[in-house]
């Protein structure tokens, strides 16, 4: 069940970002998060280059998640406000499509 069904005043907060000249919809963005995560498949579709190896992380349920690499200092733009630029590190994980 979706928490926002029947209550259009409280829709989930997603933003569209421009990353490497590609428009990426439905992003959850937290500039204060300790880790920002993208899947390996999305990284490949955006044609981004990974920077260096990185240590593994834990999910919210404490399960270990293997990290492929990290992208340091990736610039992203808010699609609605292209003058707003954010620089962040992205942890790349490999998860199945399902």
Secondary structure, DSSP 8 states (H G I E B T S, - for coil): --TTTT-GGG----EEEEETTEEEEEE---TT-S-EEEEHHHHHHTT----B----EE-TTS-EE-EEEEEEEEEEEETTEEEEEEEEEEEEE-----
